[in-house]
Amino acid sequence: MNSFEQMEAVIAQRRAEPMEGSYTCYLFEKGLDKILKKVGEECAETIIAAKNTKNGEDKAELIGEINDVFYHMMVMMNECGVTMDEVCAEMDARAAKIGNLKQFHVSDHNS
């Protein structure tokens, strides 16, 4: 079981069997609006951390923020009934299309 599968299982367990003091349970208790607010906040913090990462250095903060985004996205996914398998299936379908770029129509603006 990889880290994403483990986190998905823990999130599902917290929803099914609430645990006092659990941050995940707190998010579920507050509902989708709170979860979405946290997703947005973590995305903004990730952008700032990326801007502060110079030439691949000082990556620790960025890595932490990316993990925060992943976690909150996974809570949102659970709340919305979306599984990691479904997301991965879509990613696989998109990966199969890599290299199949559409031909863009080129217009001659001089005529």
Beta strands, then each sheet from edge to edge (+ up, - down):
end
